[in-house]
Amino acid sequence: NDAWVNDVAEVMKPVYEHLDARHKITRLFEARLRVTSEPLEKVQLYKELASHQEMSLGDPASAFDACATAFSLNPSDEDLALELERLAEVAGSWSALVTIAEKAVATSHLEPSEKVSLGLKIAGWAANQVGNPRMAETLYRKVLESDPDHQEAIGALVGLLTQLGRFEDLLPVMKKQAEVAYDFATKKVILV
């Protein structure tokens, strides 16, 4: 049963640490994850597993995978998103991060403001770390579907379309940017 597996893992972990049996510690985490049904407990176990895989095993790719699983269970955890971002950098897993985060946003029950915030982050990763401006454009437009007046997303899309030299697509976005600008001076700068 669940309690028995957790008790055995708690007893065996220090033994395996003393014996420097690092891979067996990984198996303890995996056993605990198989019997744990509480989502937040699973998130915590995946975080601990990721830390173990990176620090004890020197395996940032496996650490990224464990952290990504935790993130898919709780995409609103900002600290977890930062850790996943750090591991993506270390493991060179930016494309995987974008895919995982996009799926998490689409399938989770996040508040609309959380979806927008995470969507902006994902689009930024696509543009800057993956180097895929077309994907970033699609992601910024998804943010704008959720919040058509979001100034940061509009500004990023303006910058991206300018960078791509897609001036025919830029004009309507700039008009929208001027429309949602707070003051007349800003509107004037955008339109002139």
NUDO-483006 format. One record per residue (C-alpha): residue in three letters; z, y, x; residue number from 1. Coordinates in pm, 1 decimal. Example, Ala and Ser with C-alpha at 12.3 -4.5 7.8 and 13.67 -1.06 7.14 Angstrom:
# residues 2
+------+----------+----------+----------+-----+
: rest :        w :        v :        u :  nr :
+------+----------+----------+----------+-----+
:  ala :    780.0 :   -450.0 :   1230.0 :   1 :
:  ser :    714.0 :   -106.0 :   1367.0 :   2 :
+------+----------+----------+----------+-----+
This chain:
# residues 192
+------+----------+----------+----------+-----+
: rest :        w :        v :        u :  nr :
+------+----------+----------+----------+-----+
:  asn :      0.0 :      0.0 :      0.0 :   1 :
:  asp :    -34.3 :    367.8 :     95.0 :   2 :
:  ala :    325.3 :    419.6 :    205.0 :   3 :
:  trp :    317.9 :    109.1 :    423.4 :   4 :
:  val :     -0.6 :    219.6 :    605.7 :   5 :
:  asn :    142.7 :    566.8 :    662.1 :   6 :
:  asp :    473.1 :    423.4 :    787.6 :   7 :
:  val :    296.6 :    188.4 :   1029.5 :   8 :
:  ala :     77.6 :    472.6 :   1155.1 :   9 :
:  glu :    381.3 :    693.5 :   1214.9 :  10 :
:  val :    551.9 :    417.7 :   1414.3 :  11 :
:  met :    244.1 :    313.1 :   1611.3 :  12 :
:  lys :    111.2 :    656.3 :   1704.7 :  13 :
:  pro :    377.8 :    729.5 :   1970.2 :  14 :
:  val :    339.5 :    374.4 :   2104.5 :  15 :
:  tyr :    -36.6 :    420.2 :   2141.7 :  16 :
:  glu :     15.6 :    763.4 :   2297.4 :  17 :
:  his :    254.6 :    610.9 :   2552.4 :  18 :
:  leu :      1.1 :    335.9 :   2629.9 :  19 :
:  asp :   -280.2 :    594.6 :   2646.3 :  20 :
:  ala :   -465.0 :    393.2 :   2379.4 :  21 :
:  arg :   -648.8 :    694.3 :   2240.8 :  22 :
:  his :   -911.4 :    502.4 :   2045.0 :  23 :
:  lys :   -638.4 :    310.4 :   1865.0 :  24 :
:  ile :   -492.5 :    642.6 :   1751.4 :  25 :
:  thr :   -832.1 :    718.7 :   1599.6 :  26 :
:  arg :   -808.4 :    389.5 :   1407.8 :  27 :
:  leu :   -466.6 :    493.9 :   1275.3 :  28 :
:  phe :   -616.1 :    813.8 :   1136.0 :  29 :
:  glu :   -901.2 :    616.7 :    980.5 :  30 :
:  ala :   -656.7 :    372.9 :    818.4 :  31 :
:  arg :   -451.0 :    658.1 :    675.4 :  32 :
:  leu :   -764.3 :    828.4 :    545.1 :  33 :
:  arg :   -872.7 :    510.4 :    365.5 :  34 :
:  val :   -550.1 :    492.3 :    165.0 :  35 :
:  thr :   -488.7 :    863.3 :    105.5 :  36 :
:  ser :   -605.1 :    990.8 :   -231.3 :  37 :
:  glu :   -453.2 :   1342.0 :   -227.1 :  38 :
:  pro :   -735.7 :   1584.4 :   -127.8 :  39 :
:  leu :   -518.7 :   1831.9 :     65.5 :  40 :
:  glu :   -352.6 :   1548.6 :    255.4 :  41 :
:  lys :   -698.2 :   1415.4 :    343.9 :  42 :
:  val :   -799.0 :   1761.4 :    467.0 :  43 :
:  gln :   -492.2 :   1773.3 :    690.8 :  44 :
:  leu :   -559.7 :   1424.9 :    828.3 :  45 :
:  tyr :   -922.0 :   1512.9 :    903.8 :  46 :
:  lys :   -805.0 :   1828.2 :   1084.7 :  47 :
:  glu :   -562.6 :   1622.2 :   1293.4 :  48 :
:  leu :   -833.6 :   1363.7 :   1361.0 :  49 :
:  ala :  -1072.3 :   1636.8 :   1472.8 :  50 :
:  ser :   -812.3 :   1776.5 :   1710.4 :  51 :
:  his :   -743.5 :   1428.9 :   1850.1 :  52 :
:  gln :  -1113.3 :   1357.3 :   1898.2 :  53 :
:  glu :  -1175.4 :   1683.2 :   2078.6 :  54 :
:  met :   -858.3 :   1707.4 :   2287.8 :  55 :
:  ser :   -771.6 :   1344.5 :   2358.9 :  56 :
:  leu :  -1113.9 :   1182.0 :   2354.9 :  57 :
:  gly :  -1324.4 :   1475.5 :   2474.9 :  58 :
:  asp :  -1567.6 :   1414.4 :   2188.7 :  59 :
:  pro :  -1654.7 :   1746.8 :   2025.5 :  60 :
:  ala :  -1936.8 :   1593.2 :   1820.5 :  61 :
:  ser :  -1696.5 :   1351.4 :   1648.0 :  62 :
:  ala :  -1445.4 :   1633.5 :   1612.6 :  63 :
:  phe :  -1715.3 :   1839.5 :   1441.8 :  64 :
:  asp :  -1789.5 :   1552.2 :   1202.2 :  65 :
:  ala :  -1421.4 :   1511.5 :   1109.1 :  66 :
:  cys :  -1378.7 :   1885.9 :   1062.0 :  67 :
:  ala :  -1698.5 :   1898.0 :    854.5 :  68 :
:  thr :  -1560.6 :   1630.2 :    623.4 :  69 :
:  ala :  -1239.5 :   1830.2 :    583.3 :  70 :
:  phe :  -1445.5 :   2141.7 :    510.4 :  71 :
:  ser :  -1649.7 :   1961.9 :    244.5 :  72 :
:  leu :  -1320.8 :   1877.2 :     71.1 :  73 :
:  asn :  -1186.7 :   2233.3 :     95.1 :  74 :
:  pro :  -1457.5 :   2491.9 :    171.7 :  75 :
:  ser :  -1231.6 :   2780.6 :     69.3 :  76 :
:  asp :  -1007.2 :   2723.7 :    375.1 :  77 :
:  glu :  -1106.5 :   3013.6 :    601.8 :  78 :
:  asp :   -920.0 :   2876.7 :    904.7 :  79 :
:  leu :  -1104.4 :   2549.4 :    864.0 :  80 :
:  ala :  -1437.6 :   2735.2 :    843.8 :  81 :
:  leu :  -1352.6 :   2916.5 :   1168.8 :  82 :
:  glu :  -1260.6 :   2588.7 :   1338.4 :  83 :
:  leu :  -1582.3 :   2429.1 :   1215.6 :  84 :
:  glu :  -1777.0 :   2726.9 :   1347.5 :  85 :
:  arg :  -1604.9 :   2691.6 :   1686.7 :  86 :
:  leu :  -1681.2 :   2319.2 :   1699.1 :  87 :
:  ala :  -2044.4 :   2382.5 :   1601.6 :  88 :
:  glu :  -2070.6 :   2608.0 :   1905.8 :  89 :
:  val :  -1907.3 :   2350.9 :   2136.2 :  90 :
:  ala :  -2103.7 :   2054.3 :   1998.0 :  91 :
:  gly :  -2432.4 :   2239.6 :   1946.5 :  92 :
:  ser :  -2427.6 :   2149.4 :   1578.9 :  93 :
:  trp :  -2535.5 :   2475.1 :   1414.9 :  94 :
:  ser :  -2811.6 :   2320.9 :   1202.0 :  95 :
:  ala :  -2571.0 :   2055.3 :   1078.1 :  96 :
:  leu :  -2313.4 :   2325.4 :   1002.8 :  97 :
:  val :  -2559.7 :   2519.0 :    787.6 :  98 :
:  thr :  -2656.0 :   2204.8 :    595.4 :  99 :
:  ile :  -2294.1 :   2094.9 :    545.2 : 100 :
:  ala :  -2177.1 :   2439.9 :    438.8 : 101 :
:  glu :  -2470.8 :   2488.2 :    203.1 : 102 :
:  lys :  -2392.5 :   2156.4 :     34.7 : 103 :
:  ala :  -2021.5 :   2244.4 :     13.1 : 104 :
:  val :  -2100.8 :   2574.1 :   -160.2 : 105 :
:  ala :  -2338.0 :   2404.8 :   -403.7 : 106 :
:  thr :  -2104.0 :   2121.3 :   -499.4 : 107 :
:  ser :  -1760.5 :   2283.0 :   -488.5 : 108 :
:  his :  -1570.6 :   2475.0 :   -752.3 : 109 :
:  leu :  -1531.8 :   2794.1 :   -551.7 : 110 :
:  glu :  -1471.2 :   3130.3 :   -710.0 : 111 :
:  pro :  -1789.4 :   3341.3 :   -725.2 : 112 :
:  ser :  -1654.2 :   3581.4 :   -461.4 : 113 :
:  glu :  -1579.9 :   3286.1 :   -229.4 : 114 :
:  lys :  -1933.4 :   3152.2 :   -279.0 : 115 :
:  val :  -2077.0 :   3492.7 :   -190.1 : 116 :
:  ser :  -1856.9 :   3527.8 :    117.0 : 117 :
:  leu :  -1937.6 :   3179.1 :    241.5 : 118 :
:  gly :  -2305.3 :   3224.8 :    154.8 : 119 :
:  leu :  -2319.6 :   3533.9 :    376.1 : 120 :
:  lys :  -2159.1 :   3342.4 :    659.8 : 121 :
:  ile :  -2406.1 :   3053.4 :    621.8 : 122 :
:  ala :  -2704.0 :   3289.3 :    615.2 : 123 :
:  gly :  -2574.3 :   3458.3 :    929.7 : 124 :
:  trp :  -2546.1 :   3120.1 :   1104.2 : 125 :
:  ala :  -2902.3 :   3034.5 :    998.9 : 126 :
:  ala :  -3033.0 :   3365.3 :   1132.4 : 127 :
:  asn :  -2830.6 :   3400.4 :   1449.5 : 128 :
:  gln :  -2725.7 :   3056.0 :   1570.0 : 129 :
:  val :  -2998.7 :   2831.3 :   1429.1 : 130 :
:  gly :  -3266.8 :   3096.0 :   1477.9 : 131 :
:  asn :  -3433.9 :   3023.4 :   1146.5 : 132 :
:  pro :  -3504.2 :   3356.6 :    975.7 : 133 :
:  arg :  -3690.3 :   3195.8 :    683.1 : 134 :
:  met :  -3387.8 :   2981.1 :    602.8 : 135 :
:  ala :  -3162.9 :   3284.9 :    641.9 : 136 :
:  glu :  -3382.2 :   3481.4 :    400.3 : 137 :
:  thr :  -3353.6 :   3204.8 :    140.4 : 138 :
:  leu :  -2976.4 :   3197.8 :    185.7 : 139 :
:  tyr :  -2940.0 :   3577.0 :    158.7 : 140 :
:  arg :  -3146.5 :   3567.5 :   -159.9 : 141 :
:  lys :  -2913.7 :   3297.9 :   -299.2 : 142 :
:  val :  -2621.1 :   3530.8 :   -233.9 : 143 :
:  leu :  -2805.7 :   3806.5 :   -417.2 : 144 :
:  glu :  -2866.3 :   3573.2 :   -712.6 : 145 :
:  ser :  -2487.5 :   3546.4 :   -742.5 : 146 :
:  asp :  -2420.8 :   3914.1 :   -674.0 : 147 :
:  pro :  -2738.8 :   4126.5 :   -701.1 : 148 :
:  asp :  -2563.1 :   4444.0 :   -582.2 : 149 :
:  his :  -2395.0 :   4298.7 :   -273.6 : 150 :
:  gln :  -2457.6 :   4566.9 :    -11.7 : 151 :
:  glu :  -2394.9 :   4350.7 :    293.5 : 152 :
:  ala :  -2642.6 :   4085.0 :    176.4 : 153 :
:  ile :  -2900.9 :   4349.3 :     88.5 : 154 :
:  gly :  -2856.6 :   4516.4 :    426.9 : 155 :
:  ala :  -2889.1 :   4185.4 :    610.7 : 156 :
:  leu :  -3202.2 :   4099.5 :    413.6 : 157 :
:  val :  -3351.5 :   4441.4 :    496.2 : 158 :
:  gly :  -3283.2 :   4379.2 :    864.7 : 159 :
:  leu :  -3429.4 :   4030.4 :    850.3 : 160 :
:  leu :  -3747.1 :   4134.5 :    667.9 : 161 :
:  thr :  -3790.8 :   4423.2 :    911.1 : 162 :
:  gln :  -3749.9 :   4184.2 :   1204.3 : 163 :
:  leu :  -4010.4 :   3950.5 :   1052.8 : 164 :
:  gly :  -4248.5 :   4241.6 :    992.1 : 165 :
:  arg :  -4271.8 :   4155.7 :    622.6 : 166 :
:  phe :  -4297.0 :   4512.9 :    504.3 : 167 :
:  glu :  -4454.4 :   4428.5 :    166.9 : 168 :
:  asp :  -4140.8 :   4228.2 :     82.1 : 169 :
:  leu :  -3916.1 :   4493.2 :    234.0 : 170 :
:  leu :  -3992.7 :   4778.1 :     -7.2 : 171 :
:  pro :  -3830.2 :   4628.3 :   -321.3 : 172 :
:  val :  -3523.9 :   4527.7 :   -121.6 : 173 :
:  met :  -3491.7 :   4877.7 :     23.4 : 174 :
:  lys :  -3523.7 :   5025.1 :   -325.9 : 175 :
:  lys :  -3239.8 :   4799.0 :   -436.4 : 176 :
:  gln :  -3040.6 :   4903.7 :   -129.0 : 177 :
:  ala :  -3083.4 :   5268.8 :   -222.0 : 178 :
:  glu :  -2997.9 :   5194.7 :   -584.8 : 179 :
:  val :  -2661.7 :   5038.8 :   -495.7 : 180 :
:  ala :  -2572.0 :   5289.7 :   -222.8 : 181 :
:  tyr :  -2257.9 :   5485.6 :   -305.0 : 182 :
:  asp :  -2359.9 :   5834.7 :   -209.8 : 183 :
:  phe :  -2669.4 :   6052.1 :   -217.2 : 184 :
:  ala :  -2685.3 :   6100.5 :    161.2 : 185 :
:  thr :  -2703.7 :   5723.7 :    217.0 : 186 :
:  lys :  -2968.6 :   5687.3 :    -53.4 : 187 :
:  lys :  -3172.5 :   5962.0 :    114.4 : 188 :
:  val :  -3152.8 :   5797.2 :    457.2 : 189 :
:  ile :  -3267.8 :   5462.4 :    313.9 : 190 :
:  leu :  -3561.7 :   5605.3 :    120.4 : 191 :
:  val :  -3684.6 :   5857.9 :    373.6 : 192 :
+------+----------+----------+----------+-----+
